Amino acid sequence: MFNFKHVTILLIAVFISLGIGIAVGFTANSDKLLIEQQKAIIDELEKSYNVMKETTRLMDKELKLLAEKQNKDNEFLEESFETLLRGSLTGKKGIILQLGNKGDAKEIIKYLEAAGAVVQDYKILADSNKEFDDATIKLCDFAVVLRTEENQNPNLIARRISDEKPVAVVQPSNLSPLDLSNTQSLYYIDNIDTIIGKYKLIVWLINNT
């Protein structure tokens, strides 16, 4: 015969068993739901990755085509320089002031002379505030101030020269740009290492000397 105590224990055991069963079932379902969610996230990430990969491939292709076009355009400009600008600065005399010891002005001199200009002097100034001979400027038709180092600031020297002669401040494209406004007697070129920069220099000098 079962007494009340035994019945109570039996009922408690049944409820505990039901509770464990429900908990196990819920955990199993939760794990299954979690796995499904993780799979959905992974699928979405993979889809996004594939879209980005394709976009990058198309962009790389477009950049390659643009680079090829730019190279062809530059080659055309190089080949056309003598035809378009040879002799355009004949009789014009200039001076080149290089700020800093990095690089040189050989390419600039080459294109100026190809356009017919005469480079009367070429000075390298280690300090942009260093004094230079004003008399040399007075004998020239123009000046080119070449910035070759980041710590060189040609503003003062360029403003000073522009009071007397047209001056072009030029620099290669690997240097950070300057906050230098163009005026009628001062012109700033930040890519003199390219054929476009050299064209800009010659054309500006044609119109301002």
N, C-alpha and C positions, 0 to 999 in steps of 0.2 A: 504494500500500500504506500502510495506517495503522500507525504504530508505537505502542508502549505510551504514549508521551507524548501522542499525539493522542487515544487512547482515554480516557486519564485526563481530559484537558481536556473531551472530549465528555461524559463522565459527570458531571463537575462542573457543566457548563452545564445538563445535564438536571435535576440536583438543585436547582440555583439556580432554574430555571424552575418546577419543582414547588413549591419553597418560596414563590416570588412568587405563584404561583397560589393556593396554600393561604392565604397572608396576605391576598390580595385578597378571596378568598371569605369568609374569617373576618371581615374588616373590613366587607364588605357585609352579612353576616348580623348583625354587631354593630350596625351603623347601623340596620338594620331592627328589631332587638330594642329598641334605644334609642328609636326613634321610637314603637314600640308602647307602651313603658313611659311615655314622655312623654304620649302620647295618653290612656292609662289614668289617669294622674295628673290631667291637665286635665279629663277627664270626671268624675272624683271630686270635684275642686274645684268644678266647675260645679254638680254635684249638691248639694254642701254649701251652696254660695252660694244656690241656689234654695230649699233648706229654710230657711236663715236668713232669707231675704227674706220667705218666707211666714209664718214665725214672727213676724217683726217687724211684718208687716202685721196679723196677728191681735192682737198685743199693742197696737199703736196703736189698733186698733178698740176693744179692751177698755178701754184707758185713756180713750178719748174717751167711751165709755158711762159709765164711772165718774165722769168729770168732769161730765158732764151730770146724772147722778144727784145728785152732791154739790151742784151749783148749785141744783137743785130743792129739795134738803133745806135748804140755806141760805136760800133764798127763803121756804120754809115757816116756818122758825124766825124769820126777820125779821118776817114777817107775824103770827106768833103771839106775839111778845114782849109786846106790850101786853096781849093777852088773858091770857097766862099769868103775867106778872110785874109788871104795872102795880100800883103801890101796895104792893108786897111789902116795901119798905124805908121806908115812910112813918114819919116821926118820927126816923129814924136820921141822924146827922150824921157826916160824914167829912172827911178831909183827904187831898190828893194831893200826894206828893212826887215830882217828876220828876228823875231822875238823868241829866244830860247835856242838851245843847241841841238835839239832833235830834228832830224830830217834836213832837207835843204831846199833851195829854190830852183834847182836845175830844170825841172819840168815847166815851171812858170816862165823862166827865162827862155826856154826853148820855144814856147808858144808865142811869147811876146815878140821874139825875134822873127819867128815865122810870119807874124802879122806885120813885120816891117819896123817895129819899134827898136830903139837903141837903149840898152840897159847901161847907163853910165856908171852906176855904182851899186854894190851889193854889200850890205853891212849886216853883221850878226850882233845883236844886242842881247847880252845875258839878262839884262834887267830892262823892263819896259819903261822904267822911269829914267833910264840913263840918258844923258845929254848927247845930242848928235849935232853935226855941223849944219846949221840952217842955210849956209851959203850954198851947199850942195842941192838943197831943195829948190832954192830960187832959180837954179840953172836948169831945172827939169820941168817937163810938162805935166808929169804925174808921179805919184808914189804908190807903191804897193807895200802894205804892212802884213807880213806873214806871221801868223801865230802858230807856234809848233808845240807848245806845252800848256797844260791846264792852268798852271799858276801864273801864266802871263796874261795881263789885261791890257789890250792895246787902246783902250778908250782915250786916255789922256793924250798919248802921242798922236793918235789919229785925228782927234779934234784940233790939236795944235797945227798939224800939217794942213788940215782942210781949210784953215783960215787963209792959206796962201795958194794951195794947189789941190786939184782933185786927188783923192786918196781912196784906194780900195783896201779894205781889211779882209784878208782871206785866211782860211784855215782848212785843214783836212776834216773830213766828215766824222772821224773817230773822236774828235774833241767835243766837249759839251758846248751847245750853242751859247752865244753871247746875247745880252740884252742891249743891242746896238741898233739904233734907228737910222735908216737911210736918209740922207739929205741930198741936195743938189751936188754937193762936192764930196760926199762921203758915201761909199757903197760897201755893204757887207756881204761876203760870200762864204757860206759854211761848208762847201763841198768842192774846194779847189782841186782835190785829188781826183775828181771825175772830169770827163770831157765836157759835161754840161757846165760845171763850174768854170772851166777855162773859156768856154764860149761866152758865158755871162761876163767874165772879166774883160775880154776883148771887145765885146759889143758895147759894154758900158764906157770903156775908154774911148771908143770911136765916137760916141755921142757926147762925151764930156771933156775932151781935150782939143 
